[in-house]
Structure formats: C-alpha cells, structure tokens
Amino acid sequence: MGRRRGAALETAALVLVLSSAFLHAAWNALLKRHPNPEVGVVSVMSVVILASGIWALGMRGPAFSSTEGLVWALWAGVCESVYLAGLARSLRQAPLGLAYTVSRGGAMLLVWPVSVLWLGEAVSPWTVSGVALICVGLAVMNLSHSAGAMGTGVAWAALSAVGIAGYHLSYKMALGTGAQPPALFATGLLVALPVLILERGRQQGWAAFRREALLAPGLVLTAGLISALSFGLLLTALAGGGAGAVLTLRNTSIAFALVLAALQGERLGRRQLSGAALVAVGAVLLGVPE
C-alpha cells in the first residue's frame, strides 16, 4: 500500500512539474508579443503578485514559520529582479527560442554543482551526461550568434540564467524551513517589482513608462495569471517532494518554448534546433533518479 502511495506522489509531482514547464514557456511567449517586453514584464509581475497574494490569504497557518525562511524569500526576490530584467532585454534583442534556451539551460549548469556540493544531491552517470549535453547544446546554439544585437541578447539571457539559478536555490531553501509556496513567491516578487519599476522608469522615462505599462491589458492579464499558476505548481511540487530533480525537470520547458516560438513564426536554423534539442535531452537526464 505504501509503495503505491509513493508512486502516486511521484507521478503527481511529475505532472505538476511538466504542467509548470509548459505554462512557464507560455507566459514567456506572451511577453515576447508585448510591444515593449521590458515594460510589459513589470505589468505581468504586478498581476502575478496580486494573484499570489489572493492565494496566500486563503492558506492556513503562518506564511513563514521562521526568520530563516523569510530571509531566503527576500534573497529570492533579489535574484528574481536580476532574472526578470535580463529576461525582458534578451526577449527584445534575441529570438524566443534562443533566449529561453540560454537562460534556462545556463541556470541548470549553475544549479547542478551547487546542489551537489552544498545540498548533498547525488552524482550519477545520468547527471554528468546531462550537464555535458547542456554544455554542448549551448555552445552549438551560440556559435552563430556572437555579435551585434543578437550577441547582446544572448548576454542578457546569460545574466538571466544567474538570476534563475539564484531564486531556484533560494526557494528550495525557504521551502525547507516550512514556508508556504504562495506567500514565498509573492514575497520574492514584492522585492523584485520595485527594483524593476525604478530601473525601467529611469531608463524609459516615467511618462513613457506609465503609458506603455498600460498597453495590451488582455495579454498582460493572461500572461500574469499563467505565470502565477506556473510558479504555484512548481513550488507545490518542491514543497511535496523536495527533490533537486524537480528544479531540473521543470526546465524541459525549453522544448515547449521552441514549439511556441515556431508557432509565432520564428525560424531557428538547423544548428540552433540541434543545440536546443541537446539542452532539452540534457534537462531530462539531469532529472533521472540515481
């Protein structure tokens, strides 16, 4: 009986993570369609905070059972601001498929050694093979995109990868202290949002910022709700399983992003498609149990 229950929990976690992966790629694809993604991300995150806050109010018990959990949530917010700023710029200067693959694949390369050395995650032939494939895939994808605006977009995607790795590890640590997923996510974004607003307002000009923040309200609302659901599913899976594989399996969203990019009319070359496929396979191998 206990064995069947454990299998059910593993299956449930897998469904949660894969659903989160698809939804994450979907809201990124919607942001790509915003007239100004660098301002649109601020509007989308405002919707996410509202949705996550409403969800948190419906939870029972304390949002954070310890000061340590709150500190990790605040640090996750700093990392979220790095991620979101880099994401918006990369989507503006590089194709969705390329920017998304570099940011998510790069994050996996950063999370994996930290998980092994600091969090005690096991090393297996599968994980080593996965890391190797991701390295090769990222190198292949970027061989022909190293100059000009495209190269700048890739650089921003790489910075975004640093933020992704940071908030993933921070959320994992906070959940380990008993923090509730919706409160954790809302707190992180409440830290990140003012940083984004200040940075965007100064660079864009406050009048232009206010005007462009109100553009495409339907797209913004849809992307915000999808993003909130995506992160909610991810953190719920992390809270229930706590396995490092959850973080890496979720990055199979790279494959979903490529499909959505193709539906939006993007045409990646054979080299970029091959590299993205290697990254996606590497993500799956990183999630294979020992």
N, C-alpha and C positions, 0 to 999 in steps of 0.2 A: 504493500500500500504506500509506504514511504517513498519507495523508488518511483512509483508512478507519479506521486505528488512532485518530486524533484524534477522529473522530466517535464511535467506540465509547467512548472515555474520557468525552466529554461526555455521552453517553447514560447511562453508568454513574453519573456524578456526579448527573445529574438524578434517577435512580431512588433513589439514596441520600438526596438531599435531600427528595424528596417522601415517602419512607418515614419519614424522621426527623420530618417535619412532622406526619404522621398520628399517629405514636407519641407525639409531644410533646403534642398535643391530648388523646390518650387518657389519659395519666397525670395531666394536669390535671383531666380529667373525673372520674377515680377519686378524686383528692384532694378534689374538691368533695363527694363522697359520704361522706367521713370524718366521724365525729361531731364532731371538733374539728380542722379543717384546719390551724390554727396550730400544733398539736402534731403532727398527722399528717405534716406536711412534714418534721419532724425525723426521724421514723421512716423515712419514704420515702428521705430522703437518706442515712441510715445504710446502707440496703440498697444504694443506688447506689454508695457508697464501697466497700463490700465487693465488689460485682460488678466495678467498675472496677479495684480493686486486684488481683483474681484475673486479670483480662485483662492488666494491666500486667506481672504476673510472667511471663506467657507470651511477652512480646515480647523480641526480641533487641536487643542494643546498649544504650547509655546512655539513660535516660529523658529527660535534658536534656543536650544537647551543649554548652551554655554557661550561664553565670550569668544572662545576659540572659533566656534562656527561662524559668528558674526564677523570676526576679523578675516576669515577666509572668504566670506561673501564680499566684503569690501575690496579685498585684493582681486577677486574675480572681476569686480566692476572696473578696476583699473585696466585689467587685461582685455575686458570687453571693449573699452574705449579704443585701445590700440587696434583690436580686430576690426571694429566697425569702420574706423577711419581708413584703415588700409583697404578694407573690402570695397568701400564706395569708390575710392580712387582707382583701384585695379579694374573694377567693372566699367569705369568711364574710359579707360585707356587700353583695355585688352578684351578679347572675346570672352564670353561667359565660360566656355569650356576650358580655356587656358587658365584664366584667373582662378576659377574654382578648383581646378586640379592642383595648381601650385600651392594654394592656400591650405587646402585640406591635406594633401599629400605631405607637404612640408611640416604641418603640425604633427602628423603621425611620426615622422622621423625625430621630432623633438620629444614627444610624449613617451615613446617607447624606451629609450635609455634611462630616462628619469624614473619611469615605472619600475624598471629592473633594478636600478641602483638604490633608489630611495624607498620605493613602496614594496619591494620584495617580490615583484612579478617574476614568474618563471621564464627561463630562456629555453627555447626548443628549436629544433631544425626548422619548424614552420615559421616561427617569428623571425629567425635570421634570414630565411628565404624571402619572407615578406618585405623586410627592410631593404634587402638587396634589390628586389624588383621595383620598389618605390624609388630608390635612388636612380636606377637605370631609367625608369619611366620619366621622371622629372628631367633628367639630363636630355633624353631624346626629345621631349616636348619643347625644350627651350633652346635647342641648338640653332633654330632658325628665327628666334625672336629675341635677339640680344641687343638691338639698337633702337634708337628713336623712342617714340611714344609707347610702342609695344613693349620695349625693354623696361621702360619706366613702370608700365602697368604690372609687369611681372615682379619688379622690385617691390611695389606696394603689396602685391599678393604675398610675397615672402614675409614682409612685415606683418601682414595679417595672420600668417601661419604662427608667428611668435605669440600673438595675442590669443589665438585659438588654443595653442598648447597650454598657455598660462591659465586660461579660465577653465579648461577641462580639468587640469590637475587641482585647481582651487576648489571647484565644485565638488570633485571627488573627496577632497579632504573635509570640506564642510559637511557633506552628507554623512561622513564617518562620525561626526560629532552629534548626529541626530537632527540636523537642520531640515526643515520641511521644504520640499522642492519648489513650490510656487513662491514662497517667501524668499528663498535663496536667490532665485532667478530675478525676481522683482527688485531685490536689494542691489544685486550686481548692476542691473541696468539703471537704477536710480543714481548710482555713482557715475556710470558711463555717460548718461544723457547730457548732464550739464557741461561736461567736457566737450562733447560733440557740438552742442549748441554754441558755446563760446568760440570754439575754433572755427566753425562754419560761418558764424555771424561776422566775425572779424575779417575773414578772408573773402567772403562773398559780398559783404556789405549788408547791414541789418535790414534795410528796406527790401533789397532783392531776396534776402533770406526769408523774410516773412511772406513775401509774395510766392516764392517757389515752394515753400513748405506746405502751402495750401493746394498745390497742383495735384491732379489725378487722385482725388479723395477716395474713389472707389478702389483703385489699385492699392493705395496706402492701407486702407482698412482691411482689404483681403489679405495682403502680404503680412500685415501685423498679426491678424488672427491665426494665420497659418504658421508664422514664426513662433508665436506663443504656444501653440499646440505642439509644434516640433520639439521645442526645448522642454515642455512639460513632459512629453513622452520619454525623452532622453533621461531627464533627472529621475523620473519614476522608475525607469529601468535600473539606473545606477543605485537608487535607494534600495531596491529589492534585491539586486544581485551583487552589486559592489565589485564586479569583476572588471579588470582592465580591458578585457575583450569588448566590453560594451562601447568604450570610447573609440576603439579602432574599427569595429564593425559598422558603427554609425557613419564612418567616412566612406562607406560604399556609396554614399550619396553622390560621389564623383560620377559614377555610371549614370545615375538619374539626371545629373546636371548636363551631361553630354547629350542625352536624348532630348532634354528640354531645349538645349542650345540649338540642336538640329531643327527642332520644330519652329524655332524663332528665325530660322533662315541662316544660321551660322554654318560655315563650311570649313571645318578643320581639315588640314592636309593629312596625307597618309602617315607622316611622321608623328604628327600631334595625336592622331587617333591611336596609333600604336603605343605611344607613350602613356596616354590616358588609360588604355587597356591594361598595361603593365602595372600602373598605380592601383587600379581597381582590384586586380588579382592579388597584388601585394597586401591591400587592405583586408581582403578575405583571409589570406594566410596568417596575418597578424592576429586574427580572431579565432583561429583554430585552437582548440584546447590541447594542452600538452599530452 
